[in-house]
Amino acid sequence: MRKLAILTLVALLAACKPAADPAGEDRSVPTAPPMPEAKADGPNAASTAVSLDGEGLRFVDKTSGKTSLLAFGVPRAQAETALANVAGQADDRSTNEECGAGPLDFTRFDAMTLNFQDGKFVGWFLGNEPGASAYSTVSGIAIGTTRAQAKQSVAIVDIEDSTLGEEFSIGGGANGVGGMFAEPGDAAKIDALFAGVNCFFR
C-alpha cells in the first residue's frame, strides 16, 4: 500500500512539471514593420513639384518655374488625378461623418491627405510621415522646419489656447496655411501643416 502511494505521488509530480520548450522556438520580442517608403512615382513626378498653398495646392514646373493652382472647390476627381500625376496612386479613401465641419471624405497619398465635401476639394492635411519632405510652401516652410527657421521667412501667428496643441498659422487670414509644432520653443519642429476645411474637433 505504501509503495502504491509513493508511485501515485511521483506520477502527480511528473504531471505538474512544466513542459519543455519546443526545440528552436523563437521567443524574441516582435518588432514593428518598417514604415513604407513614399511612392512619388506619378508620371509627372520628375518634372513637377507640389507647393502648399492656403487656397489649395500649387503645381510648379521644375524647369520653367511656372505654377498652376489646384484651387479649393474643384471636383474630387480632378483633384485626385492632379495629385496622382505627381505622388502616384492613392493609398486609400475614407469618410468621417462626425467632423466638426460636417461629413468629410478623404483620399490619402502617403503623407498628404486631400479633404472633400459634397464632391468638392475643400482642404488638405500634411502629416509627419514618409513622403512629407516632397511638400513645402513657396517660402520653404515644411514638415521638420523649426519655429526659429520659420520666423526668418514668414510671420508665425500662434493660436492661443488651441485644443490642438502648439497650433499656429502662417501670416493669419482666412486663406492661410496652418500647422502644429511638436512642442513649445524655438527649436520645436513643425509636425503637421494644413489648409482649408479639416476634420478637427476644437
ROTORNU-357540 format. One record per atom (N, C-alpha, C): atom name; residue in three letters; x, y, z. Coordinates in steps of 0.02 Angstrom, whole numbers, plus 50000, padded with zeros to 5 digits. Layout:
% residues N
("CA","Ala",(X,Y,Z))
...
***
This chain:
% residues 202
("N","Met",(50042,49940,50000))
("CA","Met",(50000,50000,50000))
("C","Met",(50043,50062,50000))
("N","Arg",(50097,50061,50043))
("CA","Arg",(50143,50118,50046))
("C","Arg",(50177,50128,49979))
("N","Lys",(50196,50072,49947))
("CA","Lys",(50229,50077,49882))
("C","Lys",(50182,50108,49830))
("N","Leu",(50119,50091,49833))
("CA","Leu",(50069,50118,49786))
("C","Leu",(50062,50193,49796))
("N","Ala",(50062,50216,49859))
("CA","Ala",(50055,50288,49874))
("C","Ala",(50114,50326,49846))
("N","Ile",(50175,50298,49854))
("CA","Ile",(50235,50332,49829))
("C","Ile",(50232,50338,49754))
("N","Leu",(50212,50284,49720))
("CA","Leu",(50207,50286,49647))
("C","Leu",(50156,50337,49624))
("N","Thr",(50101,50342,49661))
("CA","Thr",(50049,50391,49643))
("C","Thr",(50076,50462,49650))
("N","Leu",(50114,50477,49704))
("CA","Leu",(50142,50543,49715))
("C","Leu",(50192,50561,49660))
("N","Val",(50233,50514,49641))
("CA","Val",(50281,50525,49587))
("C","Val",(50246,50542,49522))
("N","Ala",(50191,50508,49509))
("CA","Ala",(50153,50520,49447))
("C","Ala",(50123,50590,49448))
("N","Leu",(50098,50612,49506))
("CA","Leu",(50068,50678,49512))
("C","Leu",(50121,50733,49502))
("N","Leu",(50180,50723,49531))
("CA","Leu",(50234,50772,49523))
("C","Leu",(50255,50777,49451))
("N","Ala",(50258,50722,49417))
("CA","Ala",(50277,50722,49346))
("C","Ala",(50226,50759,49304))
("N","Ala",(50162,50752,49323))
("CA","Ala",(50109,50785,49285))
("C","Ala",(50112,50861,49295))
("N","Cys",(50136,50884,49354))
("CA","Cys",(50138,50955,49368))
("C","Cys",(50200,50989,49340))
("N","Lys",(50249,50951,49318))
("CA","Lys",(50311,50979,49292))
("C","Lys",(50297,51016,49227))
("N","Pro",(50320,51079,49219))
("CA","Pro",(50306,51116,49157))
("C","Pro",(50338,51082,49097))
("N","Ala",(50302,51086,49042))
("CA","Ala",(50326,51054,48981))
("C","Ala",(50387,51091,48955))
("N","Ala",(50433,51054,48927))
("CA","Ala",(50493,51084,48899))
("C","Ala",(50476,51125,48837))
("N","Asp",(50512,51180,48826))
("CA","Asp",(50501,51221,48767))
("C","Asp",(50516,51181,48705))
("N","Pro",(50474,51188,48654))
("CA","Pro",(50490,51154,48591))
("C","Pro",(50558,51176,48566))
("N","Ala",(50593,51130,48537))
("CA","Ala",(50660,51145,48513))
("C","Ala",(50657,51200,48460))
("N","Gly",(50701,51249,48470))
("CA","Gly",(50707,51302,48419))
("C","Gly",(50653,51354,48421))
("N","Glu",(50610,51355,48473))
("CA","Glu",(50556,51404,48475))
("C","Glu",(50584,51474,48482))
("N","Asp",(50560,51521,48441))
("CA","Asp",(50584,51590,48441))
("C","Asp",(50544,51631,48492))
("N","Arg",(50577,51652,48547))
("CA","Arg",(50543,51690,48598))
("C","Arg",(50564,51764,48596))
("N","Ser",(50591,51787,48541))
("CA","Ser",(50612,51857,48535))
("C","Ser",(50551,51903,48532))
("N","Val",(50559,51965,48556))
("CA","Val",(50504,52013,48556))
("C","Val",(50491,52036,48485))
("N","Pro",(50428,52033,48462))
("CA","Pro",(50414,52054,48393))
("C","Pro",(50426,52129,48385))
("N","Thr",(50449,52149,48326))
("CA","Thr",(50461,52219,48312))
("C","Thr",(50413,52243,48258))
("N","Ala",(50399,52308,48260))
("CA","Ala",(50353,52337,48211))
("C","Ala",(50385,52336,48142))
("N","Pro",(50345,52325,48090))
("CA","Pro",(50374,52325,48022))
("C","Pro",(50397,52395,48004))
("N","Pro",(50447,52401,47961))
("CA","Pro",(50472,52468,47942))
("C","Pro",(50419,52507,47905))
("N","Met",(50421,52574,47912))
("CA","Met",(50374,52616,47876))
("C","Met",(50388,52612,47802))
("N","Pro",(50336,52606,47761))
("CA","Pro",(50347,52601,47689))
("C","Pro",(50374,52666,47661))
("N","Glu",(50415,52661,47610))
("CA","Glu",(50441,52721,47577))
("C","Glu",(50386,52754,47537))
("N","Ala",(50390,52821,47532))
("CA","Ala",(50341,52857,47492))
("C","Ala",(50351,52840,47419))
("N","Lys",(50296,52841,47381))
("CA","Lys",(50299,52820,47311))
("C","Lys",(50328,52875,47267))
("N","Ala",(50292,52932,47263))
("CA","Ala",(50312,52988,47220))
("C","Ala",(50330,52964,47150))
("N","Asp",(50289,52919,47123))
("CA","Asp",(50305,52889,47059))
("C","Asp",(50253,52904,47005))
("N","Gly",(50218,52961,47013))
("CA","Gly",(50171,52981,46962))
("C","Gly",(50206,52998,46897))
("N","Pro",(50171,53000,46841))
("CA","Pro",(50203,53013,46776))
("C","Pro",(50236,53082,46772))
("N","Asn",(50214,53130,46813))
("CA","Asn",(50244,53197,46812))
("C","Asn",(50290,53210,46871))
("N","Ala",(50308,53158,46908))
("CA","Ala",(50348,53168,46969))
("C","Ala",(50415,53200,46955))
("N","Ala",(50446,53183,46899))
("CA","Ala",(50513,53209,46885))
("C","Ala",(50512,53282,46864))
("N","Ser",(50456,53306,46837))
("CA","Ser",(50454,53373,46809))
("C","Ser",(50413,53423,46850))
("N","Thr",(50375,53398,46900))
("CA","Thr",(50329,53441,46936))
("C","Thr",(50337,53434,47012))
("N","Ala",(50337,53491,47046))
("CA","Ala",(50337,53492,47119))
("C","Ala",(50269,53517,47143))
("N","Val",(50252,53500,47204))
("CA","Val",(50188,53521,47232))
("C","Val",(50202,53567,47292))
("N","Ser",(50176,53628,47287))
("CA","Ser",(50186,53678,47340))
("C","Ser",(50122,53685,47381))
("N","Leu",(50130,53692,47446))
("CA","Leu",(50073,53700,47491))
("C","Leu",(50048,53772,47487))
("N","Asp",(49982,53779,47482))
("CA","Asp",(49952,53845,47474))
("C","Asp",(49889,53850,47516))
("N","Gly",(49875,53909,47540))
("CA","Gly",(49815,53919,47581))
("C","Gly",(49751,53915,47541))
("N","Glu",(49756,53915,47474))
("CA","Glu",(49696,53912,47432))
("C","Glu",(49691,53846,47395))
("N","Gly",(49736,53799,47411))
("CA","Gly",(49735,53734,47378))
("C","Gly",(49805,53706,47375))
("N","Leu",(49823,53676,47318))
("CA","Leu",(49891,53652,47306))
("C","Leu",(49916,53684,47242))
("N","Arg",(49979,53704,47242))
("CA","Arg",(50007,53738,47184))
("C","Arg",(50059,53692,47151))
("N","Phe",(50049,53679,47087))
("CA","Phe",(50094,53635,47050))
("C","Phe",(50146,53678,47014))
("N","Val",(50210,53660,47023))
("CA","Val",(50265,53701,46999))
("C","Val",(50305,53662,46947))
("N","Asp",(50314,53691,46888))
("CA","Asp",(50356,53661,46837))
("C","Asp",(50429,53670,46859))
("N","Lys",(50465,53616,46869))
("CA","Lys",(50533,53620,46895))
("C","Lys",(50582,53653,46847))
("N","Thr",(50565,53654,46783))
("CA","Thr",(50609,53683,46733))
("C","Thr",(50597,53758,46724))
("N","Ser",(50534,53775,46713))
("CA","Ser",(50517,53845,46699))
("C","Ser",(50499,53886,46760))
("N","Gly",(50479,53852,46814))
("CA","Gly",(50456,53887,46874))
("C","Gly",(50384,53909,46871))
("N","Lys",(50350,53897,46815))
("CA","Lys",(50280,53916,46809))
("C","Lys",(50237,53875,46857))
("N","Thr",(50185,53907,46883))
("CA","Thr",(50142,53874,46931))
("C","Thr",(50070,53874,46908))
("N","Ser",(50033,53825,46933))
("CA","Ser",(49960,53823,46921))
("C","Ser",(49927,53800,46986))
("N","Leu",(49873,53833,47004))
("CA","Leu",(49840,53820,47068))
("C","Leu",(49784,53770,47059))
("N","Leu",(49787,53716,47099))
("CA","Leu",(49730,53671,47106))
("C","Leu",(49689,53698,47163))
("N","Ala",(49638,53737,47147))
("CA","Ala",(49603,53776,47197))
("C","Ala",(49549,53736,47233))
("N","Phe",(49538,53754,47296))
("CA","Phe",(49482,53725,47332))
("C","Phe",(49418,53740,47293))
("N","Gly",(49375,53689,47289))
("CA","Gly",(49312,53696,47253))
("C","Gly",(49309,53655,47189))
("N","Val",(49367,53630,47165))
("CA","Val",(49365,53589,47104))
("C","Val",(49337,53520,47121))
("N","Pro",(49311,53484,47071))
("CA","Pro",(49283,53418,47084))
("C","Pro",(49335,53369,47112))
("N","Arg",(49311,53321,47150))
("CA","Arg",(49355,53273,47182))
("C","Arg",(49399,53236,47131))
("N","Ala",(49369,53214,47077))
("CA","Ala",(49407,53175,47028))
("C","Ala",(49464,53217,46999))
("N","Gln",(49453,53280,46988))
("CA","Gln",(49505,53324,46961))
("C","Gln",(49563,53331,47009))
("N","Ala",(49547,53340,47073))
("CA","Ala",(49599,53348,47124))
("C","Ala",(49639,53283,47132))
("N","Glu",(49605,53227,47135))
("CA","Glu",(49639,53163,47143))
("C","Glu",(49685,53148,47084))
("N","Thr",(49661,53161,47024))
("CA","Thr",(49702,53148,46964))
("C","Thr",(49763,53193,46962))
("N","Ala",(49754,53256,46980))
("CA","Ala",(49810,53303,46978))
("C","Ala",(49866,53282,47026))
("N","Leu",(49848,53262,47087))
("CA","Leu",(49900,53242,47134))
("C","Leu",(49928,53174,47117))
("N","Ala",(49887,53129,47092))
("CA","Ala",(49912,53062,47073))
("C","Ala",(49964,53067,47018))
("N","Asn",(49958,53117,46975))
("CA","Asn",(50007,53125,46921))
("C","Asn",(50077,53140,46947))
("N","Val",(50081,53162,47010))
("CA","Val",(50146,53176,47041))
("C","Val",(50161,53125,47096))
("N","Ala",(50114,53115,47141))
("CA","Ala",(50126,53074,47200))
("C","Ala",(50117,52999,47188))
("N","Gly",(50085,52981,47133))
("CA","Gly",(50071,52911,47120))
("C","Gly",(50002,52892,47144))
("N","Gln",(49987,52828,47139))
("CA","Gln",(49920,52804,47156))
("C","Gln",(49902,52818,47229))
("N","Ala",(49839,52835,47241))
("CA","Ala",(49815,52848,47309))
("C","Ala",(49820,52785,47351))
("N","Asp",(49833,52795,47416))
("CA","Asp",(49838,52738,47462))
("C","Asp",(49770,52714,47485))
("N","Asp",(49725,52760,47500))
("CA","Asp",(49659,52739,47522))
("C","Asp",(49610,52798,47521))
("N","Arg",(49547,52780,47526))
("CA","Arg",(49492,52829,47532))
("C","Arg",(49454,52813,47595))
("N","Ser",(49429,52865,47628))
("CA","Ser",(49391,52854,47689))
("C","Ser",(49341,52910,47699))
("N","Thr",(49297,52902,47749))
("CA","Thr",(49245,52951,47763))
("C","Thr",(49238,52958,47839))
("N","Asn",(49226,53019,47861))
("CA","Asn",(49209,53031,47931))
("C","Asn",(49146,53073,47934))
("N","Glu",(49093,53044,47961))
("CA","Glu",(49028,53077,47964))
("C","Glu",(49023,53126,48022))
("N","Glu",(49072,53126,48067))
("CA","Glu",(49064,53164,48129))
("C","Glu",(49114,53222,48136))
("N","Cys",(49141,53247,48081))
("CA","Cys",(49187,53303,48085))
("C","Cys",(49150,53366,48107))
("N","Gly",(49186,53411,48138))
("CA","Gly",(49156,53473,48161))
("C","Gly",(49128,53514,48104))
("N","Ala",(49158,53509,48045))
("CA","Ala",(49135,53546,47986))
("C","Ala",(49081,53509,47947))
("N","Gly",(49060,53451,47973))
("CA","Gly",(49012,53410,47937))
("C","Gly",(49047,53350,47906))
("N","Pro",(49010,53304,47876))
("CA","Pro",(49041,53244,47847))
("C","Pro",(49094,53262,47795))
("N","Leu",(49151,53228,47800))
("CA","Leu",(49206,53239,47753))
("C","Leu",(49230,53172,47724))
("N","Asp",(49252,53175,47662))
("CA","Asp",(49283,53118,47629))
("C","Asp",(49357,53133,47621))
("N","Phe",(49398,53080,47620))
("CA","Phe",(49470,53089,47618))
("C","Phe",(49502,53042,47567))
("N","Thr",(49554,53067,47534))
("CA","Thr",(49595,53025,47491))
("C","Thr",(49668,53037,47512))
("N","Arg",(49702,52983,47531))
("CA","Arg",(49770,52990,47558))
("C","Arg",(49823,52968,47507))
("N","Phe",(49873,53011,47499))
("CA","Phe",(49931,52996,47457))
("C","Phe",(49993,53001,47503))
("N","Asp",(50015,52945,47531))
("CA","Asp",(50070,52946,47579))
("C","Asp",(50055,52996,47635))
("N","Ala",(50097,53047,47644))
("CA","Ala",(50087,53094,47700))
("C","Ala",(50033,53146,47686))
("N","Met",(50012,53153,47624))
("CA","Met",(49963,53204,47605))
("C","Met",(49893,53175,47601))
("N","Thr",(49846,53208,47634))
("CA","Thr",(49776,53189,47631))
("C","Thr",(49736,53246,47601))
("N","Leu",(49697,53231,47550))
("CA","Leu",(49652,53280,47520))
("C","Leu",(49583,53271,47552))
("N","Asn",(49551,53327,47568))
("CA","Asn",(49486,53326,47601))
("C","Asn",(49431,53349,47553))
("N","Phe",(49374,53315,47555))
("CA","Phe",(49320,53330,47509))
("C","Phe",(49254,53335,47547))
("N","Gln",(49212,53379,47522))
("CA","Gln",(49145,53387,47550))
("C","Gln",(49096,53399,47492))
("N","Asp",(49044,53359,47490))
("CA","Asp",(48995,53364,47435))
("C","Asp",(49028,53358,47367))
("N","Gly",(49079,53315,47363))
("CA","Gly",(49112,53302,47300))
("C","Gly",(49161,53354,47277))
("N","Lys",(49178,53402,47322))
("CA","Lys",(49224,53456,47304))
("C","Lys",(49286,53453,47348))
("N","Phe",(49342,53474,47319))
("CA","Phe",(49406,53479,47355))
("C","Phe",(49401,53540,47402))
("N","Val",(49406,53528,47468))
("CA","Val",(49396,53583,47515))
("C","Val",(49455,53593,47563))
("N","Gly",(49503,53547,47565))
("CA","Gly",(49558,53556,47611))
("C","Gly",(49611,53503,47602))
("N","Trp",(49668,53512,47635))
("CA","Trp",(49721,53462,47634))
("C","Trp",(49755,53461,47702))
("N","Phe",(49785,53404,47717))
("CA","Phe",(49822,53395,47780))
("C","Phe",(49885,53356,47766))
("N","Leu",(49942,53383,47788))
("CA","Leu",(50007,53350,47779))
("C","Leu",(50034,53329,47847))
("N","Gly",(50043,53264,47856))
("CA","Gly",(50068,53238,47919))
("C","Gly",(50142,53223,47917))
("N","Asn",(50170,53209,47975))
("CA","Asn",(50241,53193,47981))
("C","Asn",(50250,53118,47967))
("N","Glu",(50248,53101,47903))
("CA","Glu",(50252,53032,47881))
("C","Glu",(50296,53028,47819))
("N","Pro",(50314,52967,47798))
("CA","Pro",(50353,52961,47736))
("C","Pro",(50319,52997,47678))
("N","Gly",(50357,53035,47641))
("CA","Gly",(50330,53073,47585))
("C","Gly",(50319,53147,47601))
("N","Ala",(50321,53165,47665))
("CA","Ala",(50308,53235,47684))
("C","Ala",(50361,53282,47656))
("N","Ser",(50422,53257,47648))
("CA","Ser",(50477,53300,47625))
("C","Ser",(50468,53324,47553))
("N","Ala",(50420,53296,47517))
("CA","Ala",(50408,53316,47448))
("C","Ala",(50368,53382,47445))
("N","Tyr",(50343,53405,47501))
("CA","Tyr",(50299,53464,47502))
("C","Tyr",(50328,53520,47544))
("N","Ser",(50318,53582,47521))
("CA","Ser",(50335,53641,47560))
("C","Ser",(50296,53700,47533))
("N","Thr",(50294,53754,47571))
("CA","Thr",(50263,53815,47545))
("C","Thr",(50314,53849,47499))
("N","Val",(50292,53901,47465))
("CA","Val",(50338,53937,47420))
("C","Val",(50394,53970,47460))
("N","Ser",(50383,53982,47524))
("CA","Ser",(50434,54012,47566))
("C","Ser",(50478,53960,47600))
("N","Gly",(50467,53896,47584))
("CA","Gly",(50511,53843,47610))
("C","Gly",(50489,53813,47676))
("N","Ile",(50430,53829,47700))
("CA","Ile",(50406,53800,47762))
("C","Ile",(50382,53729,47749))
("N","Ala",(50405,53682,47790))
("CA","Ala",(50391,53611,47778))
("C","Ala",(50388,53574,47844))
("N","Ile",(50368,53511,47841))
("CA","Ile",(50372,53467,47900))
("C","Ile",(50446,53463,47921))
("N","Gly",(50458,53474,47985))
("CA","Gly",(50527,53472,48010))
("C","Gly",(50560,53540,48016))
("N","Thr",(50530,53592,47986))
("CA","Thr",(50556,53660,47994))
("C","Thr",(50548,53682,48066))
("N","Thr",(50599,53711,48096))
("CA","Thr",(50593,53733,48165))
("C","Thr",(50557,53801,48168))
("N","Arg",(50533,53816,48227))
("CA","Arg",(50499,53880,48237))
("C","Arg",(50548,53938,48221))
("N","Ala",(50610,53932,48244))
("CA","Ala",(50659,53984,48232))
("C","Ala",(50672,53993,48157))
("N","Gln",(50677,53938,48121))
("CA","Gln",(50688,53943,48048))
("C","Gln",(50628,53974,48014))
("N","Ala",(50568,53955,48034))
("CA","Ala",(50507,53981,48002))
("C","Ala",(50501,54056,48012))
("N","Lys",(50519,54080,48072))
("CA","Lys",(50514,54151,48087))
("C","Lys",(50559,54194,48043))
("N","Gln",(50610,54164,48015))
("CA","Gln",(50656,54202,47972))
("C","Gln",(50626,54219,47905))
("N","Ser",(50574,54182,47884))
("CA","Ser",(50546,54193,47817))
("C","Ser",(50472,54212,47817))
("N","Val",(50436,54195,47870))
("CA","Val",(50364,54210,47871))
("C","Val",(50344,54233,47941))
("N","Ala",(50284,54263,47945))
("CA","Ala",(50257,54282,48010))
("C","Ala",(50219,54223,48039))
("N","Ile",(50241,54199,48097))
("CA","Ile",(50209,54143,48131))
("C","Ile",(50161,54171,48183))
("N","Val",(50097,54155,48176))
("CA","Val",(50047,54179,48224))
("C","Val",(50024,54120,48266))
("N","Asp",(50041,54121,48330))
("CA","Asp",(50021,54066,48375))
("C","Asp",(49947,54071,48390))
("N","Ile",(49913,54014,48390))
("CA","Ile",(49842,54011,48406))
("C","Ile",(49836,53998,48481))
("N","Glu",(49818,54050,48517))
("CA","Glu",(49815,54044,48590))
("C","Glu",(49759,53996,48613))
("N","Asp",(49775,53957,48664))
("CA","Asp",(49727,53911,48695))
("C","Asp",(49697,53861,48646))
("N","Ser",(49735,53842,48595))
("CA","Ser",(49710,53793,48547))
("C","Ser",(49705,53724,48579))
("N","Thr",(49651,53690,48565))
("CA","Thr",(49643,53621,48589))
("C","Thr",(49685,53572,48549))
("N","Leu",(49716,53595,48495))
("CA","Leu",(49756,53551,48453))
("C","Leu",(49829,53549,48474))
("N","Gly",(49847,53588,48524))
("CA","Gly",(49917,53590,48547))
("C","Gly",(49951,53653,48525))
("N","Glu",(50013,53647,48500))
("CA","Glu",(50053,53705,48480))
("C","Glu",(50034,53726,48409))
("N","Glu",(49972,53749,48402))
("CA","Glu",(49946,53768,48336))
("C","Glu",(49968,53838,48317))
("N","Phe",(49977,53848,48252))
("CA","Phe",(49997,53914,48227))
("C","Phe",(49968,53923,48157))
("N","Ser",(49971,53985,48133))
("CA","Ser",(49954,53998,48063))
("C","Ser",(50009,54040,48033))
("N","Ile",(50017,54035,47968))
("CA","Ile",(50068,54074,47934))
("C","Ile",(50035,54137,47906))
("N","Gly",(50052,54193,47935))
("CA","Gly",(50027,54257,47911))
("C","Gly",(49956,54274,47931))
("N","Gly",(49918,54226,47956))
("CA","Gly",(49849,54239,47975))
("C","Gly",(49804,54245,47914))
("N","Gly",(49742,54263,47926))
("CA","Gly",(49695,54269,47870))
("C","Gly",(49656,54205,47859))
("N","Ala",(49599,54212,47826))
("CA","Ala",(49555,54154,47816))
("C","Ala",(49585,54102,47769))
("N","Asn",(49628,54124,47723))
("CA","Asn",(49656,54077,47674))
("C","Asn",(49729,54060,47687))
("N","Gly",(49749,54063,47750))
("CA","Gly",(49818,54048,47767))
("C","Gly",(49830,53974,47776))
("N","Val",(49894,53956,47782))
("CA","Val",(49914,53888,47797))
("C","Val",(49923,53882,47872))
("N","Gly",(49894,53831,47901))
("CA","Gly",(49900,53819,47973))
("C","Gly",(49948,53762,47986))
("N","Gly",(49965,53753,48049))
("CA","Gly",(50009,53698,48066))
("C","Gly",(50013,53686,48141))
("N","Met",(50052,53637,48159))
("CA","Met",(50063,53621,48229))
("C","Met",(50136,53605,48240))
("N","Phe",(50165,53635,48292))
("CA","Phe",(50232,53617,48313))
("C","Phe",(50228,53557,48360))
("N","Ala",(50282,53518,48361))
("CA","Ala",(50283,53458,48403))
("C","Ala",(50285,53476,48477))
("N","Glu",(50311,53536,48494))
("CA","Glu",(50319,53556,48563))
("C","Glu",(50331,53632,48565))
("N","Pro",(50330,53662,48624))
("CA","Pro",(50344,53734,48629))
("C","Pro",(50418,53748,48615))
("N","Gly",(50434,53813,48604))
("CA","Gly",(50503,53834,48598))
("C","Gly",(50526,53843,48527))
("N","Asp",(50579,53883,48518))
("CA","Asp",(50604,53899,48452))
("C","Asp",(50635,53840,48416))
("N","Ala",(50657,53789,48455))
("CA","Ala",(50688,53730,48424))
("C","Ala",(50636,53679,48402))
("N","Ala",(50573,53691,48420))
("CA","Ala",(50520,53643,48403))
("C","Ala",(50511,53638,48327))
("N","Lys",(50497,53578,48303))
("CA","Lys",(50489,53566,48232))
("C","Lys",(50415,53561,48213))
("N","Ile",(50400,53582,48152))
("CA","Ile",(50332,53576,48127))
("C","Ile",(50315,53502,48118))
("N","Asp",(50258,53483,48146))
("CA","Asp",(50237,53413,48145))
("C","Asp",(50178,53401,48098))
("N","Ala",(50144,53455,48078))
("CA","Ala",(50087,53449,48032))
("C","Ala",(50074,53517,48001))
("N","Leu",(50049,53516,47939))
("CA","Leu",(50029,53576,47903))
("C","Leu",(49961,53563,47871))
("N","Phe",(49920,53615,47864))
("CA","Phe",(49853,53604,47837))
("C","Phe",(49824,53669,47811))
("N","Ala",(49772,53663,47771))
("CA","Ala",(49736,53721,47745))
("C","Ala",(49665,53701,47726))
("N","Gly",(49621,53750,47722))
("CA","Gly",(49552,53736,47703))
("C","Gly",(49514,53702,47759))
("N","Val",(49466,53661,47740))
("CA","Val",(49423,53626,47787))
("C","Val",(49456,53561,47809))
("N","Asn",(49461,53551,47875))
("CA","Asn",(49491,53490,47902))
("C","Asn",(49446,53461,47956))
("N","Cys",(49458,53399,47974))
("CA","Cys",(49418,53364,48024))
("C","Cys",(49448,53374,48093))
("N","Phe",(49441,53434,48119))
("CA","Phe",(49467,53450,48185))
("C","Phe",(49409,53457,48234))
("N","Phe",(49421,53438,48296))
("CA","Phe",(49372,53447,48349))
("C","Phe",(49401,53496,48399))
("N","Arg",(49376,53557,48398))
("CA","Arg",(49404,53609,48441))
("C","Arg",(49361,53619,48503))
***
